[in-house]
């Protein structure tokens, strides 16, 4: 779908959608997960290990699903469309019967049982890998010859077939916005082609037994289809041997073992919280903790530099310590500065599994979903991840219920490459060249060539959320459209384009629709506060078939459409981050963006996500830097439904919104909250950037990135009331820091118990937990911002108008 202004169509409106939203909210609840920090790794200095606690929140909020429902859906991805399609329950039943001979007859069946017996006799975790791999790969070999009713045949070429391969103790590394992660999954699922790459002699014939040996070379996350995380308990009360004969009837799994419990029942310490369950969510199968359970673990929430003692207690009977996290191996340029030795982090296998899923997503441009597995003794649990939430399937006892495990392997074996969760448009087969063609409704086929290796790209490491990625892109067709745009900005001389790929909530008004309203405002903007200070959208497309509600509807989950997401691509003219600037150039651009934001707010376009990543600039031909308010996908207008997604980036959110009431959506999002965010952004950049570069060592305020919303509020309150007096800015922002301190002063006074009390007259003042009084927009703009900047900048730098030279 092309932009309305370009191709003469109407801008897309979010379709009306009736969902019971529960109690009336005054603002969007803070649905905190990895999206709270993972989109800002390079901009705000988040380390990959800082994202881990937030991924823990994503994993904790899993939904539960009977495994047979998921098996039906996976099998249906493999049906032979040239034949009459069977109903899903019948398809599963037929496949369970079809695999019985492989389970019961012949030498291979006996060998599989022997391998399963060896697994049961394992005394430590790593002894489980080899027999599990051997049994699984032998089963896959037998299934490749099976004429399964209703399914496509197995691929003829061996290189395309999948297999289980040991990975531990080999590391797999990946870069996320310049930060390196190091993981060590126990077992990976890869193609034969990928398995051959990790041998010493990749050109010789591959032998099946090599899969149960540690790889000589390192796997790449781009080659990994899925991961298997193992957990072994001594003296577990499982059945000791495989049955003599298997039947299609399901094995009765004890209730306590149907799902792997994480945090809610174990009382383990939450590594990052602040995400109160959404009021009225009605998610009956959600695993969210109750507020009482959260209160019991309050003392140890969120801190990223302590051992998770409760997790250790929960797994004290395990025969192998929980894995040590290897995030953030130092880059070469940092090794010159010795760092204190970090205490190892012990990670629960369910969280470890979530981290692997995040790596699988990050390895591809727009991966839609990922399936991973956790093996707990003789039980295997399937996890389905996408940008909406996580789904855990009830466990299968693969020793006692081998036919069901066989059907799972059958589905994996017959699924086309794209059905593993890859996007058919961007990656129809393994390995993406970056060249894509998309059929637009109004302008025909659009050519796009993405620069997948550019240093300017912005990738995403996380699970839930918009998962925004930005790539430099070239397009002959779109380049010819730029100067014909009704909102074309002739003062930005760049010829470069960028593509934003992201998964917004469908319930929200779309960003292209909001930008059309912004352009209408800019058209009537005689003062010039908005015109030329907003991003130039060149083209967009909504991928209608990517809605994440579909799988949940098929699985029969409650509230399947709540928070549903869909893939968008928007192409913009290139801008540069405001963090590139220093001193007066920075302050002038910051002020221009404030004026643009306030003008839009007065006209009912509320941005609500002020952060360093969303403040941009461009340089005019005469050398002047112009500020641009960017990223309107969490904005609201008078007509916007609220959706379920948080609005704001935690370290920069107003203290009001980081209270319990704010998190629950009971505090109305006001202009003063965005104004406060502008001040926090100014503070952040003054203290953490030098000459346009994020400081590598000794950065203040790092703790704000490592804690939950509630704790972040406490950290910011301490800073606001006393810490700001002791801290020193970077040399590039000394002048601007004086402005920041001046702006922080009225914010601090506002939050005091007595708003009229000067914070210099009291020792250690404390901000109130909740502020009931509010200020008018005009008063906030005038006293918090305008009065602090006027008299500091010269008239030339205060001038926000962009005129031709």
N, C-alpha and C positions, 0 to 999 in steps of 0.2 A: 504494500500500500504506500503510495507516495504521499508526500506532504501536500496538504490541501492547497497551500499557497503556490505550490510549484505546478501541480498537475490539474488544478481545477476541481478537485473533489472536496468533500467536506472532511474536516478533521475528525478523527475517530473519537467517539465518546465511549467511555466505559459503559458497557451494556448494563441496564438495570438488573439487579440481582437481589432476590429476596432471601435474606438470611436472618435468622433470629439473633439479634446482636446482644441480647441480654439487657442488663440495666443500662440506662442512658449514661454515656460517658461525656466528660467535658473535654477530653483530649484523647489521643491514641495511647493505649497502654504501652508501656515500655517492654516489648517482647524481646528481652535481651538474649542474644545468642552470639555466635561468632561474628555476625554482621556488625556488631557494635564496635569492633576494632579492626577486623581483618581487611577491610577495604582501605585502610590508612597506614599500611605497614611502612611504606617509603616516606609518606608525608609527615606523619607524627612520630616516627621512630619506634613503632611497635616491633618487638622481636617475635619470631615465630613461636617461641615458648610462651609469650604473653597471650597468644591466641588460644592456647590449649585449655585454660580454664573455661573460656567462653564456649569452646566446642563441647566441653563437658556439659554445659547447660543445654546445648542442642541435643546431645545424646540422651540426657536425662528425660527430656520431654518426648520420649518415643511413644508411639502408639502400638498397640498389640493387635496381632492378626493371626487367625488359625493358619497353619502352614499349608493345609490343603487348598485354601482359597488362593494363596500365592502360587502354588504349583499349577493350579488350573490356568492362571494368567500367564505364567512363564511358558507352559506348554502351548498356549494359544498363540504365542509369538512365533511358534515353529510350525503352524499348520500348513498343509499343502492346499493353497488357495485354488488349485485347479480341480479339486474334488469337493463334494458337498461337505460343508463345515459341520462337525459334530457339536453338540452342546458341551459345555465345559466339564460338568461333573462326569459325563460319559467318557470324555476324552481322558480324564485322569484315571477312571476305573479301567479303561481299556489298556492304558499304558502300564498300570500296576500289574495287570495280568501278563502283559507282553514281556516284562522283564523277569518274570519268575524263573524261566529256564536258566537265565544267566546267574541267578542267585542259587539255584539248586542242583544243576546238572553239569557234569564234566569236570575236567581237571582245573579249569579256571575258577569254577565255583568253589572247589575245595581250597585252592590257593588263596582266594579272597577271604574265606573263613579263617585260614591259617594266619593271614596278615592281621585280621581283626582280633584274633586270639593273642597275637604278639602285642598289639596295642593295649589290650586289657591287662597284660602282664607288665606294662611299663611301670617303672618306679619313679621316674622323673619325666618332666615335660618333654625334653628334647628327644627322648626315646620314642615318643609317639609319632614323630614326623615321618620316619621311614615307613613303618607299616601302614600308616594312613595314606601316604602317597602311593605306595605299591598297590594297596587295595583299590584306591580310586582310579588309578591309571589303568589297571587291569580291567576294571569294570567299564571304563570308557572305551577300551579296545573292543570288548565284547559288544557294547552298545552300538559301536560304529557299524556293525554288521547286521543290526536288528532292523527289520522292516516294521517300524512302529506304526500302528494304525492311526491314520489321520495326519501324520507328521511328514515333513520333508525328509528326504534321505540324507544321510551323513555326507559331508563334503568329500569329494574323491581325492583331493590333494592333501597329502600328509602335513605339509607345511602350514595349512590353514587350521588344522585340528588343535584342540586345546589339551593341556595336561597340567597336572599339579607338579610343582617344582619346589624343592627346599630352597629357602633363601637364608635363614638364620645360619651362621652368624654374619652374613654379608650385609653391609649397609646399602641403602638406596638413598641418594641425595637429590635435592631439587632446590631451585632458587625461587623465592617469592619476593618480588619487588626488591631484589638485591640481597635479601636475607636468605641464608641457607638453612634447610632442614635436613636432618639425618634420621632415617627410620630403619628399623630392622624387622620387617614382617617375618613370621615363622615360615609360612608357605605361601607361594603366589600361584595364581592361575594365569598361564601365558600360552601363546601359540608355540608350535614346534619351531617356527622360524625364530621367535624370540629366545627360546631355550638354546638354540644353537649358537646364539651370539655370546653367551656367557661361558663358553668352553675355551680351553686353550687353543684347540685346533678346530675352528668352526667349520672347516670344509669337509671333515670326515663324516662318515655315517653316524647318525645319532643313535645311541643305545638307550633303551628304556630305563635301565638301572641308573643312568646318570641323573635322572630327575630326583632321586632320593639322596643325592650327594650335594654338598654345598657348592655353589657356583664358583668358578674360578674368577670370572669377571663380574662386574656390577650390573644388575638389571637397571633399566630405566623405567620410571613411572609411566611413561607413554606406552610401554610394552606390556604393562601389567593390566590384565582384565579384572582381576579380583584378588583378594587376600584372605588368608585363613589364619586366625589368631588362636593359639592353643592355651589351655589351662588344665593343669593336672592336680588332682587332690589325692592325697594318700587315704587309703581305707574308705573309699567312697562305697556306698551301699548299692552297687550296680550288680546286674546279673553277670555271672562269671564267664559264661561261654556263649557262643552263638548257638541258636537253635539248630536241630538236625535238619529241619525243613522249614522254609519260609512260605508264608501265605500272603495274599493281598490285603488281608485284614490289618488295620492299624494296631500298633503296639500301644498299650495303655500307659502313657507317661504319667508318673505321679504329679499331682497338682503343683507341688512345690518346685518341680523342675520344668514346668511348661515354659517358663520364661526366665531369662537371666535378669535378676533384679539388680538395679544400679541406684544406689543412694537412698531411694525411698524406704525400702525395707531394711537396708543395712545400716542406716543412720550414719553413713560415711560423710566425712566433711565435704561440703561443697566447695569446690575450688574457686568458683565465681558464681555469685548469685545476684540478687537484685531483680530477678525476673519473677514477679508474682504471677500466679496463674491468671490468665485473662478472665476478667469477670464475665460470667455468662457464657463461657466457651462451650460448655456442654459436652466436652470431649470425654465420653464415658470410658473410653479405652486408653486415655492418656495416662502416662506414668508420673505426672507431675506430683511433686511433694505437696503435702498440705502445709499450711503456714505454721502449724504446731511443730511439724517435723523440722521445718527450716529453723525455727527458733531454737531447737535443741542444738543445732550445729552452728549457731550464729557466731560464736567466739572465733572459730577458725575459718570463716568464709573468706574466699577471695584472695588470700595472700599467696603469691606464687612462689615464695622462696622458703616454704616450710614443707616438711614431710607430711604426707597424708596419713596420719597415724591411724585413723579409723579404717582406712583401706587395708593397712597392714594387719590390723586386728581381725578384720573380716576374713583375710586370707592367711591367717597364721598357720593353718594346717596344710597349706600348699607345699608341694615338694620342691617348688622353685620360686624364688623371689619374683615379685612382679617386675616387669621390665623397667629398666632405667631409660629415661627419655634422653635422646641425644640431640635435641633441638639446638640450633644456633652454634654450630661449630664455627670457630672464629675464622674470619677471612684472613688472608695473608697480611693485609695492611693493618690488621688489628693485633697481630701476634707480638708486635713490638712492645705493646703495653701489657705486662703481666696482669692477670685478673685474679681475684680471690677464687679459690677452689669452690665450685658449687657443690652443694649437697645434692646427691642423686634424688631424682623424683621417681617414686614408685607409682606406676600407672595401672589402674584397673583394666583388665582385658577389654571390657566394653568401651571404655574411653580410648584405649589404644586402637581398637577397631574403628572408632569414629575418626581418629587422626589419619588412619590409612585411607578412609573414604575421602577425607579432605584432600589428601595428596592425589588421589585418583581424579577428583574434580579438577584440581589445579593443573594437571598435566595436559589438559585439553581445552580448547577455546571455549566451548559451550556445552560441556557434557551435561546431559539432562538428568541422569540418575546413575547410581552405582550400587551394586550388590556385593556385600562382603559377608564373611562367616566367622563365627566364634565356635571353636570346639571345646567343650567342657567335659573331659573324660570321654564317655561314650555318647554324648549328646552334641548335635550340631544345630546352631541357631543361625538362621538367615536374617540379615539386616538389609533393608532397602532404604536408601538415602536419596532424597532430592532436595530442592531448594525450599520446599514447603515444610517438611519435618522428616523425622526418622520413623521407620516402621520395623518393629521386631516381630518375626514370625515365631510361632510356638515351635519348640525344639523337636527334633527327630532323633530317636535313638538309632543311630546308623548300624549298630551291632544287632539289636533285636528287631529292627524294622528296616532291614536292608533294602527291600523293594522300594520303599518310599525314597530312600537316599538314592537309589538307582534312577528313579524317575527325575529327581533333581539333577543328577548328572546328565540324563538324557536331554533335558531341557537346555542345559548349558551347552551341550555338544551341538544341538541342532539350531540354536539361535543364530540368526545372521549377525554380522558384526555390529550393525547399527542398533540391534535390539539389546546390546549390553549397556545401553544408556547413552550412546554417542548420537550426535545430531546428524541426520542424513544429508543435510545441506552443507554443513561445514566439515564433516568428516565421514563420508560414506564408506570409507575403508581405512585400514590402519595407515597412519601417517598423513598429515594434512600439509598440502603445499601452500595454503594460504590464499589460493585463487578460488573465488566463489562467484557464482552467478545466481541472482535472485530475481524472480519474476515479479515485478511490481504491477499493481492494478492499473495504474494510469500512465506510466512512462515506459512500460515494457521491461525488458531484461536489463538489470543493472549489474555491471561488472565491478567486482571488488577484489583487490589484491592486498592482503593484510601483511604487514611486516611483523612476523611472529618473533623475531629476535631483536627487535629494536630496544635500546635502552630507555626509550620514552614510553614503552608499553606499560600498562598497569594491570597486573593479574590479581587473582583473588585466591586467598587461602581460607577456607571456611566451609560450613555446611549450609545452614539455613540463611535465608535473606536474598537480597537482590543479586548478590554475587557479580557485581559490576566489574567488567574488564574493558580496558580501553586500548586500542591498537592504532598506530598510524596506518592509514589505508590510502590506496590510489584507486581512482576510478575515472575513466575517460568520460563516461556519460555524466556523472555527477559534477565533474569539474566544469563542464560546459553550462551547467545549470546555475552555478553560484551567482554570477552577475545578474541573472534574471530574477532572483528572489525578491519579492516585495519588501522583505526586511533586510536586504543586502546592506552590509556595512562597508562602504568604500574606504574607510579609514584604516581598516586592518589589511595590510599589504600581503599577507601570507597567501600562498597557493596550496598550502598543505591541508589535508583532511584527516580527521580521526573518526574512528567508529567506536561507539559505545554499545556493548552487548550486555544485557542485564535481564533479570527476572523480576519485574515488578508485580505487585498484587493486582489482580484483575478488578478487584472491588474499588480500587482507587481510580480517580480520574487520571487518564494517561498523561505522561509528560508531554508528548506532542500536542495534546489538546490544551494543556496549561500554557505551553509556549505560544500557541496561537492567540490566547487571551493576552499574554505579555506583549506580543507584537502589535496587537490592536491598541493597547495602552501606549506603547512606544510611538505609534503613528500619530497619536494626538498629543504627544509630550512636547509642548512648545519650549519648556525650560531645558530639556535635554538631560534630565536626571536618569531616565530609563533608556532612551534611544542611544544606541551604540555601547550600552553597558550590559547587554545580555547576550547569550550565546547565539550563534547563527546556525540554526538547524537547516541542513541541506535536503535531507531525505530520511524517511523512516519506514520500517516495515514491522508488522506484528505477525508472528508465526502462530496462527490460530490453532494449529494441531498440537501445540506443546503444552496445553493446559495440564497442570499437575493434579487437577481434580479427577481426571479420568481414572487413573489407577485406583484412587481411593473409593470412587463410586463402584468400580468393578470388584473391589475387595469387600464392599459392604460396610465401610467404616462410617461412623457417625460424623456429621458435619464435614463431609468430604470436600465441600466447596469453600469452607471457611479458610481464608488466607491463601486461596489458590493463586498460583503464579503462572505466568506465560512469558515466553521469550520475545524480547524486542531488540531491534537494532536501530540506532539513530546515528546518522553521519553528520558531523559538525565541522565547521572550519576550526583549525587548530588554534588553541590558546596556550599560554604558559602559566605555570603556577605563580601565585603572588609571593611565595617563599623565595623565589629567585631574587627578589628585590631587597634593598636595605635602605635605612635612614629615610630621607624625605620622599624618595620615589615610592618606597613601600607605603609610607603613611598617607601620601596623596591618593594612591590607588585604593587603599583600605577605606578612606573617607568617601571616595567616589562610589564604592560598592554599598556603603551604608546609606548614602543618599538614594541610590537606585532601589535598595531593599525597602526603605521607608516609603518611597513613592508608590511602589507596588503594594505594600501592605495597606496603605490608605485606600487603594483601589481593589481591595479584597483578594489579592494574590499573596498568600502567606507562605514564605519559603520554609521556615521551621527546621532547617538542617544546616545551620551556619557552622562551618568547620574550615580548617586550612585548605582541605582538598577542594572545596567548593568556591574558593575565592581565586579568580584567575585574572590574567592581564594579557594585553597585546601591545605592541610597540608601533606607533604611527610612523609614517615616513619621515616626519620631522623629529623623531627621537623621543617622543613623549609616551609614557606608559599610561594606559587606560585600564581601569579596573572593571571587571566583569563578574556579575553574580551568576554562578553556574549551578547546574544540577538541580532541576526542579522536580525530580521524580518523587520526592516526599512532600511536595508542596500541597497546599489546599487552596481552593477557591470557594466562593459562596455555594457552588453546586457540587463540591467534592464529597463523596462518601469517605468515611474515615479509614476503612480497612483495618487490618490487625497489626500492622508493622509499626515499630517504634518510629518516632520522628526526632532525630537528633543523634549526635555522636557523643557518647558519654563524657569524655574529658572536657567538652566544650558546652555542655548543657547547663542551663540555669539551675541554681541550687533548688529552687522551687520544684523543678521537674525530677529531681533526684531524691525526693522524699518518698516515703511509702505511698502517700496519697498521689504523688505525681506518677509513680510507677504504675499505680492501679488505674490511671486515667481519670482521676478525680480532680485534677488541677487543670483549669482551662489554659490552653497555650496562648499566651499574650505577646504583644509586641515587645514588652520589657524582657521577656525570656530570650528572644532573638537578639535584642540589644545587648543583653548580658553575654550572650555567646560571642558576639563581635569583640567584646572586651577580653574574654578568655582567650580568643584566638590571637589578639594582639599581644597579650601576656605571654602566651605559649611561644610565639615566634620570636619575641624579643629575647627570651631566655634560652632558646634551643637552636637558633640559626645564626650562623656567622658567614657573612659574604655570600648568602644564597645557598649555603650548604648546611644540612643537618649535622650538628656536632656529633662526633663519633664517640667521644669519651666525656664523662662527667656531666651528663645532661641532667638538669633539674627537672622535677615533676614526673620522672619515669614511673613513680608509684601510681600515678593516676591511671596508667594504662594496665596495671596488673590487678586491679581490685574491681569489685562489683559496684553497682550504681550507688548503693547506700554508703559504702565505704569511700567511694570517690567523692561523694558529697562532704564527708567528714574531712578528707584530705584537703579539699578545696576551701572548706570553711576555715581550717587552721591556717592555710596560706593567706586567705583573705583578711583574717583578723590580726595576724601577727607575722606570718612567714614572709610576706611581701616586703617587709621593711629590711630584712637581712640579706636578701638574695641579690645577686649582681647579674646584669644583662650581658649579652655578648657585645664585643666592641662595635659591631655593626649596627647595634640597635640601642645605644646609650640614650640618644635623644628621644627615641620612640618609647623607651621604658618610662621616661618621666611622664609621657602622655598616658601610658597604660596605668601607672600608679594613680594618676589623677582621676582616671575613669573608674578604677577599682574603689576609690574612696566612697562615692555615693552608693555603690552597690553594697559595700560593707555596712554603711549606715542604714540602708533599707532593711537589712536582715537582722539588725540588732533588736533586742527586746524592746528598747525604747528608740524608735526611729530618729528621735531628735538628739540622741546622745552621740557625741563625737568619739570615735574609736580611739583617739589619742588620749582621752581622759580616763580611760579604764584599762586595767591590766587584764589581758587575756579575755576579751569579750567573746561571747558565743552566739552564733546565729541561731535563730529559732528553728525548731523542727518543721514548722509549717507557718507560712505567712498568709494571713487572711486578707490584709489590706493590699490594694493595688494602686498603681499610678496611671494616669492617663498617658496615652501614646505620646502626645505632644510634650508632656513634662519629661518623660523618659528621654526622648530624643534630644530635647534642649539641654537638660541638666546632666545627663549621663554621657552624652556624646558631643553635641555641637559646641557647648561652652568649653569643652576640654581641648578641642582641636583648633578653634578659632584663636588667633593670636600666636599660634605655634607655627603654622604653615604660612608661607607667603601667599598673597592674593593669586599669583599665577598657579601655585600648587593646589589652592582651594578651588580653583575653577574646574567644574566638572564637565563643562560643555566640550564637545568634540567638533571642531570646525575645520574646514578645508584651509590649507595653507596657500 
